């Protein structure tokens, strides 16, 4: 990819559609607008006009907007063509642009990458934008929007400013110890500031798991003995026949995953093999996998038709008495404090209460205000800053204190991409669509 190229792409969804938006960014964007529409529009003002090819033949009639750099989304000259969204119209426009000298189709995420390169966004904001484009639930949208709007970037910038001031104090004490206007003891206030910063960063790290759960989705495992109704419940929650239901014990051998939205949260439901002792080698492996996945899940539903307690490793599971309708007409669904929740997938009794219980547990794990950290990369960088701040608190010499403060500042820079992050960028921008 050459940054001197002018790039273009369809930025709206694939047609046919009422409107299609083609974006152009680069040094020759304004020239293309003039050649194809007869004039460059006034900045940030829509102009209705005919759009023509290189021979002057009309292609469409639509709106043209011009955003001169550096005050544009990418920091370069940007032109947007708002067209009728038919496939033939879009194809003709793209074909005309591709024929221009110095023009080429954009790579995935290249518009956003140019915005990053020109200082319009930092790495944390880019990651937030990627999450916003991929958001499927309300919780994911709120969290991604906060990150894309600079919530993490502002917090990191504030931490870094305080860290730099502390570092200046220490270095002044080291370099100008003999000067009369430099206080004799400068390391004490620097250590105090480092301790305060460490406390704030550790609190942010403690919330990282919540942010990653919202972004990646919570895992809810349905566990229990064979024939407890686990697959039936998964099908009811998923709203479709995702799992095979059979009265034969041991039908479910492997862990089945279903992704859905539940109470505004992204959730991965796990249907697991019935937990029991067995001589069948294949079923035994399924039981082992079931126990392992359930133990690692965020929420576990323990289904049992006879109130059998969960095993020790699943003591925190939500107890559910399944098949509550058996032996008594429309029975089931009456909640009693401290007792397993009775449900019936045949009659529907108790199922709404079960969804509310799952939602309450999910809110406790991932709800509330959007978390600052949503990716492992951010967490690792911030954890590195915490390590150096912790060392700064016990540094025996001012020179070591200064070095730890400097390394902590560098780790903070990694969060927002102020250091060499080419590998991260390559992987990240490939997740974007072509026109973003």
C-alpha positions in Angstrom: 0.0 0.0 0.0 1.3 3.4 -1.0 0.1 6.4 1.2 0.5 8.7 -1.9 -2.2 6.8 -3.7 -5.8 8.1 -3.8 -8.0 5.4 -2.5 -11.7 4.7 -3.0 -14.3 2.2 -1.8 -18.0 1.6 -1.4 -18.6 2.6 2.3 -22.2 1.7 2.6 -23.6 -1.9 2.4 -23.8 -3.9 -0.7 -26.7 -3.0 -3.0 -29.3 -2.8 -4.2 -30.2 -0.1 -1.8 -31.8 3.3 -1.8 -28.5 5.1 -1.3 -24.9 4.1 -1.8 -21.9 6.0 -0.5 -18.6 5.9 -2.2 -15.6 7.4 -0.3 -12.5 8.8 -1.9 -9.4 9.9 0.1 -6.1 11.1 -1.0 -4.2 13.9 -2.8 -6.3 13.7 -6.0 -9.7 13.4 -4.4 -10.7 17.0 -5.2 -9.5 16.6 -8.8 -11.7 13.6 -9.2 -14.7 15.5 -7.9 -14.0 18.3 -10.3 -13.6 16.0 -13.3 -16.6 13.9 -12.6 -19.1 16.6 -11.4 -17.8 19.8 -13.1 -16.7 21.6 -9.9 -15.4 20.9 -6.4 -18.2 21.6 -3.9 -17.8 24.0 -1.0 -16.3 22.3 2.0 -18.8 20.2 4.0 -21.8 21.4 1.9 -23.7 18.8 -0.2 -24.1 19.6 -3.9 -26.6 17.9 -6.2 -25.2 17.3 -9.6 -24.7 14.9 -12.5 -21.8 12.5 -12.1 -20.0 11.6 -15.3 -17.3 9.2 -16.6 -14.0 10.2 -18.3 -15.8 10.7 -21.7 -18.5 12.9 -20.1 -21.3 10.3 -20.3 -23.7 10.5 -17.3 -23.5 7.8 -14.7 -25.9 9.0 -12.1 -27.3 12.1 -10.4 -26.5 12.4 -6.7 -25.0 14.4 -3.9 -21.2 15.2 -3.7 -19.5 16.4 -0.5 -15.9 17.6 -0.1 -13.9 17.5 3.2 -10.5 19.2 2.8 -7.6 17.9 4.8 -6.4 18.0 7.4 -9.9 18.7 8.9 -11.3 15.5 7.6 -11.9 12.0 8.9 -8.6 10.7 7.4 -6.6 13.9 7.6 -6.5 14.0 3.8 -8.8 15.5 1.2 -12.0 13.3 1.3 -14.9 13.2 -1.2 -18.1 11.4 -0.7 -20.5 10.5 -3.6 -24.0 9.7 -2.4 -25.6 7.8 -5.3 -28.6 5.7 -6.1 -27.8 2.2 -4.7 -28.2 0.0 -7.7 -25.4 -2.4 -8.5 -24.9 -1.1 -12.0 -24.6 2.5 -10.8 -22.0 1.6 -8.1 -20.1 -0.6 -10.5 -19.9 2.2 -13.1 -18.6 4.8 -10.5 -16.0 2.4 -9.1 -14.9 1.5 -12.7 -14.5 5.2 -13.5 -12.4 5.8 -10.4 -10.2 2.8 -10.9 -9.3 4.1 -14.4 -7.9 7.3 -13.0 -4.1 7.6 -12.7 -2.9 7.2 -9.1 -6.2 5.8 -7.9 -6.8 2.3 -6.5 -9.4 0.4 -4.4 -8.9 0.7 -0.6 -7.6 -2.2 1.4 -9.7 -3.3 4.4 -9.5 -0.6 7.1 -7.3 1.7 5.1 -9.4 4.8 5.6 -9.1 4.3 9.4 -5.4 3.5 9.1 -4.8 6.8 7.3 -6.8 8.5 10.1 -4.5 6.9 12.6 -1.4 7.8 10.6 -2.5 11.5 10.4 -3.2 11.7 14.2 -7.0 11.8 13.8 -7.4 8.8 16.1 -5.1 6.8 18.4 -4.9 3.1 18.7 -7.4 2.7 21.5 -10.0 4.8 19.6 -9.4 2.7 16.5 -10.0 -0.5 18.5 -13.2 1.1 19.9 -14.3 1.8 16.3 -13.6 -1.7 15.3 -15.7 -3.0 18.2 -18.5 -0.5 17.3 -18.7 -1.8 13.8 -18.9 -5.3 15.1 -21.2 -4.6 18.0 -24.3 -6.9 18.1 -25.8 -6.0 21.5 -26.7 -2.9 23.4 -24.0 -3.5 26.0 -21.4 -3.9 23.2 -22.5 -0.8 21.5 -22.3 1.4 24.7 -18.9 0.1 25.6 -17.4 0.4 22.1 -18.8 3.9 21.6 -17.1 5.0 24.9 -13.8 3.6 23.7 -14.1 5.1 20.2 -15.0 8.4 21.7 -11.7 8.5 23.6 -12.6 7.4 27.2 -9.5 5.2 27.6 -7.3 7.6 25.6 -8.2 10.5 27.9 -7.6 8.5 31.0 -4.2 7.2 29.8 -3.2 10.7 28.7 -4.0 12.0 32.2 -2.0 9.2 33.8 0.9 9.9 31.5 0.9 13.6 32.2 1.1 12.9 35.9 3.8 10.3 35.4 5.9 12.7 33.3 5.7 15.4 36.0 6.9 12.9 38.6 9.7 11.9 36.3 10.7 15.5 35.9 11.0 15.9 39.6 13.3 12.9 40.0 15.5 13.9 37.0 15.7 17.5 38.3 16.9 16.1 41.6 19.5 13.9 39.9 20.8 16.4 37.3 20.7 19.6 39.4 21.3 18.3 42.9 23.8 21.1 43.5 21.6 24.0 42.4 20.1 26.1 45.1 16.6 26.5 43.5 16.1 22.7 43.3 14.5 21.2 46.5 16.8 18.8 48.3 14.3 15.9 48.3 12.4 15.4 45.0 12.0 11.6 45.0 9.4 11.5 47.8 6.6 13.4 46.0 7.4 11.4 42.8 7.1 8.1 44.7 3.8 9.3 46.3 2.4 10.2 42.8 3.6 6.8 41.5 1.7 5.1 44.3 -1.5 7.0 43.5 -1.2 6.1 39.8 -0.5 2.5 40.6 -3.7 2.3 42.7 -5.8 3.8 39.8 -4.3 1.6 37.2 -4.8 -1.5 39.4 -8.5 -0.6 39.7 -8.8 -0.3 36.0 -7.1 -3.7 35.5 -9.6 -5.2 38.0 -12.4 -4.1 35.7 -10.7 -5.5 32.5 -12.4 -8.9 32.8 -15.8 -7.2 32.7 -14.9 -5.2 29.6 -13.6 -8.3 27.8 -16.7 -10.2 28.8 -19.0 -7.6 27.2 -16.9 -7.5 24.0 -16.4 -11.2 23.6 -19.7 -12.3 25.2 -20.5 -14.1 28.4 -20.4 -17.9 28.5 -23.4 -19.6 30.0 -23.0 -23.4 30.5 -26.0 -25.7 30.9 -24.8 -28.7 33.0 -26.4 -31.6 34.8 -26.8 -35.3 34.8 -27.9 -37.2 31.6 -31.5 -36.7 30.5 -32.0 -33.6 32.7 -33.4 -31.6 29.7 -30.2 -29.6 28.9 -30.6 -29.8 25.2 -34.3 -29.0 25.4 -33.5 -25.9 27.4 -30.8 -24.8 25.0 -33.2 -25.1 22.1 -35.8 -23.0 24.0 -33.3 -20.2 24.8 -32.0 -20.2 21.3 -35.4 -20.2 19.7 -34.5 -23.0 17.3 -33.6 -26.7 17.1 -29.9 -26.3 17.7 -29.3 -29.5 19.7 -30.5 -33.0 19.2 -33.1 -34.0 21.9 -33.3 -37.7 22.7 -34.5 -39.8 25.7 -31.4 -41.9 25.3 -28.8 -41.0 27.9 -25.4 -39.9 26.6 -26.8 -38.4 23.3 -24.8 -35.2 23.7 -21.1 -36.1 23.5 -19.3 -32.9 22.6 -19.9 -29.3 23.8 -22.4 -27.5 21.6 -22.2 -23.7 21.3 -25.0 -21.3 20.4 -24.4 -17.5 20.2 -27.3 -15.2 21.0 -28.3 -11.9 22.7 -29.9 -12.3 26.1 -31.1 -9.3 28.1 -28.9 -6.9 26.1 -25.7 -9.0 26.6 -23.9 -11.2 24.0 -24.1 -14.8 25.3 -22.5 -18.1 24.3 -24.7 -20.9 25.5 -23.0 -24.3 26.0 -24.9 -27.5 25.9 -22.7 -30.1 27.7 -22.7 -33.8 28.0 -24.5 -35.3 31.0 -22.1 -35.6 34.0 -21.9 -39.2 35.1 -19.4 -42.1 35.5 -19.3 -44.2 32.3 -17.2 -47.0 30.8 -17.7 -45.6 27.2 -14.5 -44.0 26.2 -16.1 -41.5 23.9 -18.8 -40.5 26.4 -16.1 -40.2 29.1 -14.2 -37.7 27.0 -17.4 -35.8 26.5 -18.0 -35.8 30.3 -14.5 -34.5 30.8 -14.9 -31.7 28.3 -18.3 -30.8 29.8 -16.9 -30.5 33.3 -13.9 -28.4 32.1 -16.0 -26.0 30.0 -18.6 -25.6 32.8 -16.0 -24.9 35.4 -14.6 -22.1 33.2 -18.0 -20.6 32.3 -19.1 -17.2 33.6 -22.6 -18.6 34.5 -23.6 -22.2 35.1 -27.1 -23.5 35.1 -27.3 -26.9 37.0 -30.3 -28.8 35.7 -31.6 -31.8 37.6 -35.2 -33.2 37.7 -34.7 -34.5 41.2 -32.8 -31.6 42.9 -29.5 -33.5 42.8 -26.9 -31.0 44.0 -24.1 -29.9 41.7 -20.6 -31.3 42.1 -18.1 -29.4 44.2 -16.5 -27.7 41.2 -19.9 -26.1 40.3 -21.0 -25.1 43.7 -21.8 -21.5 42.5 -24.1 -22.8 39.7 -27.8 -21.6 39.5 -29.8 -24.7 40.6 -32.7 -25.5 38.3 -35.3 -28.3 38.8 -36.1 -29.3 35.2 -39.2 -31.2 34.0 -41.2 -29.7 36.8 -44.5 -30.5 34.9 -44.0 -34.3 35.2 -46.4 -35.9 37.6 -48.7 -32.9 38.1 -50.3 -31.2 35.2 -49.1 -27.6 34.7 -46.9 -27.6 37.8 -43.6 -25.8 37.9 -42.4 -22.2 37.8 -43.1 -21.2 41.5 -39.9 -19.6 42.9 -39.1 -20.3 46.5 -36.1 -18.5 48.1 -33.2 -20.9 48.6 -34.7 -23.6 46.5 -33.9 -24.7 42.9 -36.0 -22.9 40.4 -38.6 -25.2 38.9 -39.0 -25.0 35.1 -40.8 -26.8 32.4 -39.8 -26.5 28.7 -43.1 -28.3 27.8 -45.4 -25.8 29.5 -43.1 -22.8 29.6 -43.5 -22.5 33.4 -40.5 -20.8 35.1 -38.6 -20.0 32.0 -39.1 -16.3 32.1 -37.9 -16.3 35.7 -34.9 -18.3 34.6 -34.0 -15.7 31.9 -34.3 -13.0 34.5 -31.9 -14.9 36.9 -29.4 -15.3 34.0 -29.7 -11.6 33.2 -29.2 -10.6 36.8 -26.0 -12.7 37.0 -24.8 -11.4 33.7 -25.4 -7.8 34.8 -23.4 -8.4 37.9 -20.5 -9.7 35.8 -20.6 -7.3 32.8 -23.2 -4.6 33.5 -22.8 -1.1 34.8 -20.8 1.7 33.3 -18.6 0.7 30.2 -15.2 -0.7 31.3 -12.1 1.1 30.2 -10.2 -2.0 29.0 -11.8 -4.3 26.5 -8.8 -6.1 24.9 -6.0 -8.3 26.1 -3.5 -6.0 24.4 -4.7 -3.0 26.4 -4.6 -5.1 29.6 -1.1 -6.4 29.0 0.2 -2.9 28.3 -1.4 -1.4 31.4 -0.2 -4.3 33.5 3.3 -3.6 32.3 2.9 0.0 33.5 1.8 -1.3 36.9 4.9 -3.5 37.2 7.2 -0.6 36.7 5.2 1.6 39.1 5.4 -1.1 41.7 9.2 -1.3 41.2 9.4 2.5 41.4 7.9 2.3 44.9 10.9 0.2 46.1 13.7 1.6 44.0 16.8 2.1 46.1 18.3 4.9 44.0 16.8 7.9 42.2 18.4 6.7 38.9 16.4 3.4 39.2 13.3 5.3 40.2 13.6 7.5 37.1 14.1 4.5 34.8 11.0 2.7 36.2 8.9 5.9 35.8 10.2 6.2 32.2 9.4 2.6 31.4 5.9 3.0 32.9 5.3 6.0 30.6 6.4 3.9 27.7 3.9 1.1 28.6 1.1 3.7 28.8 2.2 4.9 25.3 1.6 1.3 24.0 -2.0 1.5 25.1 -2.8 4.4 22.6 -0.2 3.4 20.0 2.5 6.0 20.5 5.2 3.4 20.0 6.0 1.0 17.2 2.8 -1.1 16.9 3.0 -2.2 13.2 2.2 -5.8 13.9 -0.8 -4.8 16.0 -2.0 -2.4 13.3 -1.7 -5.0 10.5 -3.8 -7.5 12.4 -6.3 -4.9 13.6 -7.1 -3.1 10.3 -7.6 -6.4 8.5 -10.8 -6.8 10.7 -12.4 -3.7 9.2 -14.6 -3.7 6.1 -13.2 -2.3 2.8 -14.8 1.1 3.0 -13.9 1.9 6.6 
